[in-house]
Amino acid sequence: MIDFDKIIRTQKQLTIDWHDTEPSVQSQDFYQFVEDNHLNNFSLWHEEDKARRDDKGADYVYRAKRNIDQYNQRRNNMMEAMDQWVYENYPASNEASPCHSETPGMMIDRLSILALKTYHMALQLKRDDVDETHRQACERKCQVIDAQLQQLSACLKHLLEELQAGTRHFRVYHQFKMYNDASLNPQLYKNREQA
């Protein structure tokens, strides 16, 4: 079964490591999906920062937005892959049990984002170009982020225990992102027909 604590440790450590080395996915099996999801969130985070630059010109922002779209699609794919793995490797779903609307993959994705927020908000506390008011505001935000991470961690642990016991079930939510599919996005397929 899934080592719940390993997910939290991995996301935290990779966030630190990937700021100093070339990011890559090293794990196998379920944890490969966890790392791949986190890598896409890590990449997405930094592209989102780039997309807010007003001084780099439209082409710079356009490239960042296109990258954001690709990373977001992969991020969603990894949430589905994690959910599919859990669905296939945990005991058979007890359909009579209550259904949990948020899936394990969705929760792990949110934990990934909280790991990134923890790292980046902590950096704000180390800046020497800001005043004490900024640092105190960021310190309060760090405390809120930590509380959110602790609560969501406990929720994921509880859900995995319930899935193992058969007292709760979930469905794999397939995203079917229509805007990324040239056969489903009218802006893409109508353009192709007119060409």
C-alpha positions as CSV (number, residue, x, y, z in Angstrom):
1,M,0.0,0.0,0.0
2,I,1.0,3.6,-0.2
3,D,3.5,5.0,2.3
4,F,1.6,8.2,3.1
5,D,4.6,9.9,4.9
6,K,6.9,9.2,1.9
7,I,4.6,11.3,-0.3
8,I,5.0,14.4,2.0
9,R,8.8,13.8,2.5
10,T,9.3,13.4,-1.2
11,Q,7.4,16.5,-2.3
12,K,9.2,18.6,0.3
13,Q,12.7,17.3,-0.5
14,L,12.3,17.4,-4.3
15,T,11.1,21.1,-4.0
16,I,14.4,21.9,-2.3
17,D,16.6,19.7,-4.5
18,W,15.1,20.9,-7.8
19,H,15.9,24.5,-7.1
20,D,19.6,23.5,-7.1
21,T,19.7,20.7,-9.7
22,E,18.0,19.7,-13.0
23,P,14.6,18.3,-12.0
24,S,14.0,14.7,-12.9
25,V,11.8,11.8,-11.8
26,Q,13.7,9.0,-10.1
27,S,11.1,6.7,-8.4
28,Q,9.2,3.7,-9.8
29,D,5.6,2.5,-9.6
30,F,3.1,4.7,-7.7
31,Y,5.8,7.1,-6.5
32,Q,6.8,7.8,-10.1
33,F,3.3,9.3,-10.6
34,V,3.7,11.3,-7.4
35,E,7.1,12.7,-8.5
36,D,5.9,13.4,-12.1
37,N,2.9,15.2,-10.8
38,H,5.1,17.3,-8.5
39,L,7.5,18.0,-11.3
40,N,4.7,19.4,-13.4
41,N,3.5,21.5,-10.5
42,F,7.1,22.7,-9.9
43,S,7.4,23.6,-13.6
44,L,4.0,25.2,-13.7
45,W,4.8,27.3,-10.7
46,H,7.8,28.9,-12.3
47,E,6.0,29.4,-15.7
48,E,3.2,31.1,-13.9
49,D,5.8,33.5,-12.4
50,K,7.2,34.2,-15.9
51,A,3.7,34.8,-17.4
52,R,3.3,37.8,-15.0
53,R,6.3,39.6,-16.5
54,D,5.2,42.9,-18.2
55,D,8.8,43.8,-19.2
56,K,9.6,40.8,-21.5
57,G,7.2,41.3,-24.3
58,A,4.2,39.4,-25.7
59,D,6.2,36.5,-27.2
60,Y,7.8,35.7,-23.7
61,V,4.4,35.7,-22.1
62,Y,2.9,33.6,-25.0
63,R,5.6,30.9,-24.6
64,A,5.0,30.8,-20.8
65,K,1.3,30.4,-21.3
66,R,1.8,27.6,-23.8
67,N,4.1,25.9,-21.3
68,I,1.6,26.3,-18.6
69,D,-1.0,24.6,-20.7
70,Q,1.3,21.6,-21.3
71,Y,2.4,21.3,-17.7
72,N,-1.3,21.5,-16.5
73,Q,-2.3,18.8,-18.9
74,R,0.5,16.5,-17.6
75,R,-0.4,17.4,-14.1
76,N,-4.0,16.3,-14.6
77,N,-2.8,13.1,-16.4
78,M,-0.7,12.2,-13.3
79,M,-3.6,12.8,-10.9
80,E,-5.6,10.3,-13.0
81,A,-2.7,7.9,-13.1
82,M,-2.4,8.0,-9.3
83,D,-6.1,7.4,-8.9
84,Q,-6.1,4.5,-11.4
85,W,-3.2,2.9,-9.5
86,V,-5.0,3.2,-6.2
87,Y,-8.3,2.0,-7.8
88,E,-6.5,-1.1,-9.1
89,N,-4.2,-1.9,-6.2
90,Y,-6.4,-1.3,-3.1
91,P,-9.2,-3.7,-2.2
92,A,-12.1,-3.8,-4.6
93,S,-14.3,-0.8,-4.3
94,N,-17.3,-1.3,-1.9
95,E,-20.0,0.6,-3.9
96,A,-22.3,0.4,-0.9
97,S,-19.9,2.6,1.2
98,P,-20.0,6.4,1.0
99,C,-18.3,7.8,-2.0
100,H,-15.5,10.4,-1.5
101,S,-15.7,13.1,-4.1
102,E,-12.1,14.2,-3.9
103,T,-9.8,11.5,-5.0
104,P,-6.4,10.5,-3.6
105,G,-4.7,11.9,-6.7
106,M,-6.4,15.2,-6.3
107,M,-5.4,15.4,-2.6
108,I,-1.8,14.5,-3.5
109,D,-1.8,17.2,-6.1
110,R,-3.0,19.7,-3.6
111,L,-0.2,18.6,-1.2
112,S,2.3,19.1,-3.9
113,I,1.2,22.7,-4.4
114,L,1.3,23.2,-0.6
115,A,4.9,21.9,-0.6
116,L,5.7,24.5,-3.2
117,K,3.9,27.3,-1.3
118,T,5.8,26.3,1.9
119,Y,9.2,26.6,0.1
120,H,8.5,29.8,-1.7
121,M,6.8,31.6,1.2
122,A,9.7,30.7,3.5
123,L,12.0,32.4,1.0
124,Q,10.1,35.6,1.6
125,L,11.3,35.5,5.2
126,K,14.9,35.6,4.1
127,R,14.7,38.6,1.8
128,D,16.8,41.6,2.7
129,D,15.0,44.0,0.4
130,V,11.7,44.0,2.3
131,D,10.5,45.5,5.6
132,E,9.4,43.8,8.8
133,T,5.8,44.2,7.9
134,H,6.3,42.1,4.8
135,R,8.2,39.4,6.8
136,Q,5.5,39.3,9.5
137,A,2.7,38.9,6.9
138,C,4.6,36.1,5.2
139,E,5.3,34.5,8.6
140,R,1.5,34.4,9.2
141,K,1.0,33.0,5.7
142,C,3.6,30.3,6.4
143,Q,1.7,29.3,9.6
144,V,-1.6,29.0,7.6
145,I,0.0,27.0,4.8
146,D,1.5,24.6,7.4
147,A,-1.9,24.2,9.1
148,Q,-3.5,23.5,5.7
149,L,-0.8,20.9,4.9
150,Q,-1.2,19.2,8.2
151,Q,-5.0,19.0,7.8
152,L,-4.9,17.8,4.2
153,S,-2.2,15.2,5.1
154,A,-4.5,13.9,7.8
155,C,-7.4,13.8,5.4
156,L,-5.4,11.8,2.9
157,K,-4.2,9.4,5.5
158,H,-7.8,8.9,6.7
159,L,-9.1,8.4,3.2
160,L,-6.4,5.8,2.3
161,E,-7.2,3.9,5.6
162,E,-10.9,3.9,4.7
163,L,-10.2,2.7,1.2
164,Q,-8.1,-0.1,2.6
165,A,-10.9,-1.1,5.0
166,G,-13.6,-0.9,2.3
167,T,-15.6,1.7,4.3
168,R,-15.3,4.4,1.6
169,H,-14.9,4.4,-2.2
170,F,-14.1,6.8,-5.0
171,R,-14.3,7.1,-8.7
172,V,-11.4,7.9,-11.1
173,Y,-12.4,11.3,-12.5
174,H,-11.2,11.5,-16.1
175,Q,-10.7,15.1,-17.0
176,F,-11.3,14.9,-20.8
177,K,-9.7,18.3,-21.3
178,M,-11.4,19.2,-24.5
179,Y,-9.4,22.4,-25.2
180,N,-6.2,20.3,-25.6
181,D,-7.8,17.9,-28.1
182,A,-7.8,19.1,-31.7
183,S,-10.8,17.0,-32.5
184,L,-12.9,18.4,-29.7
185,N,-11.8,22.1,-29.5
186,P,-13.9,24.0,-32.2
187,Q,-11.1,26.7,-32.4
188,L,-8.7,24.0,-33.5
189,Y,-10.8,21.7,-35.7
190,K,-12.7,24.6,-37.5
191,N,-9.3,26.2,-38.2
192,R,-8.0,23.0,-39.6
193,E,-11.1,22.6,-41.9
194,Q,-10.8,26.1,-43.2
195,A,-7.0,25.7,-44.0
